[in-house]
Amino acid sequence: QVQLVESGGGLVQTGGSLRLSCAASGRTISSYAMGWFRQAPGKEREFVAGISWTGDNTDYADAVKGRFTISRDNAKNTVYMEMENLKPEDTAVYYCAAAITRFYSVYHQVEDYGYWGQGTQVTVSS
């Protein structure tokens, strides 16, 4: 199995930036589609960003489009999400996820992913 460990969360002011990292171990991520999800208190876990296993395709939730960037470095077995111009509504626990696939697609649903990180808290103060 693959283990995913997230880092980079924290407390920032509105308009600030963070870079989240998801380091994989146990397996390489070269054949995994990867995604970032978030869950705020009282809300369902929602899709934020995804990247195909080839790295050629990415997609973002409308709420973060233009502000967040997902990327992957297979040599480092790590997925990143750069977050810029953060807003209070971005406050949530952020989860990294992996899906085994040979399709070149981005996956958007929680049920599409079989492996999850522990989550990292992002808090944006107003």
C-alpha positions in Angstrom: 0.0 0.0 0.0 0.9 3.6 -0.3 1.2 6.0 2.6 0.6 9.7 2.2 1.9 12.2 4.6 1.0 15.9 4.3 2.8 18.9 5.5 2.7 22.7 5.0 -0.6 23.6 6.7 -0.8 26.5 9.1 -2.2 29.8 10.0 -2.1 32.6 7.5 -3.7 36.0 7.0 -6.2 36.7 4.2 -4.2 37.2 1.0 -1.3 35.0 2.1 0.1 31.9 0.6 0.9 28.4 1.6 2.4 25.3 -0.1 1.1 22.0 0.9 3.2 18.9 0.3 2.1 15.3 0.1 5.0 12.8 0.4 4.3 9.2 -0.6 6.0 6.1 0.7 5.6 2.4 0.3 4.8 2.8 -3.4 5.7 5.3 -6.1 3.0 7.6 -7.3 4.0 7.4 -10.9 0.8 5.5 -11.8 -1.5 7.3 -9.4 -3.9 10.1 -10.2 -3.6 12.5 -7.3 -6.0 14.9 -5.7 -6.5 17.4 -2.9 -9.7 17.6 -1.0 -10.8 19.8 1.9 -13.4 19.5 4.6 -14.7 22.4 6.7 -16.6 22.0 9.9 -20.2 20.9 9.3 -19.5 20.3 5.5 -18.8 17.4 3.3 -15.4 16.7 2.0 -15.1 18.5 -1.3 -12.8 18.3 -4.3 -10.2 21.1 -4.6 -7.7 20.1 -7.2 -6.6 17.0 -9.1 -3.8 15.9 -11.5 -3.7 12.9 -13.8 -1.0 10.2 -13.3 0.7 11.5 -16.4 0.7 15.1 -15.1 -0.7 16.3 -18.3 -4.2 17.1 -17.0 -5.2 19.2 -14.1 -8.6 20.5 -12.8 -9.7 22.7 -10.0 -12.8 23.6 -8.1 -14.4 26.8 -9.2 -13.8 28.3 -5.8 -10.0 28.0 -6.1 -9.4 28.3 -9.8 -6.7 30.8 -10.6 -5.4 30.8 -7.0 -4.3 27.2 -6.4 -1.9 25.1 -8.4 -1.4 21.4 -8.1 1.8 19.8 -9.3 3.7 16.5 -9.0 7.3 15.5 -8.9 7.5 11.8 -9.4 11.2 11.7 -8.8 10.6 13.0 -5.3 7.4 10.9 -4.9 5.6 14.1 -3.8 2.5 16.1 -4.8 2.3 19.8 -4.1 -0.5 22.4 -4.0 0.5 26.0 -4.1 -2.2 28.2 -2.6 -2.2 31.9 -3.2 -4.5 34.8 -2.2 -6.0 32.7 0.5 -9.5 33.6 1.8 -11.2 32.8 5.1 -13.5 30.5 3.3 -10.5 28.4 2.4 -10.2 27.4 6.1 -10.5 23.6 6.3 -8.6 20.4 6.8 -6.9 19.5 3.5 -6.4 15.9 2.5 -4.1 14.4 -0.1 -5.5 11.3 -2.0 -4.3 8.8 -4.5 -6.2 6.7 -7.1 -4.8 3.8 -9.0 -5.6 4.3 -12.7 -4.2 3.9 -16.2 -6.6 6.5 -17.6 -5.3 10.0 -18.2 -8.1 11.6 -16.3 -8.6 13.9 -13.3 -10.9 12.3 -10.7 -13.3 14.5 -8.7 -15.1 12.2 -6.3 -14.1 11.0 -2.9 -15.1 7.5 -3.8 -12.6 7.5 -6.7 -9.7 7.5 -4.3 -8.4 4.6 -2.4 -5.6 6.2 -0.3 -5.7 9.2 1.9 -3.4 11.3 4.0 -4.0 12.2 7.5 -5.0 15.8 6.7 -3.4 19.1 7.5 -5.2 22.1 8.9 -5.2 25.4 6.9 -6.6 28.4 8.8 -7.0 31.8 7.1 -7.7 34.7 9.4 -9.7 37.7 8.4 
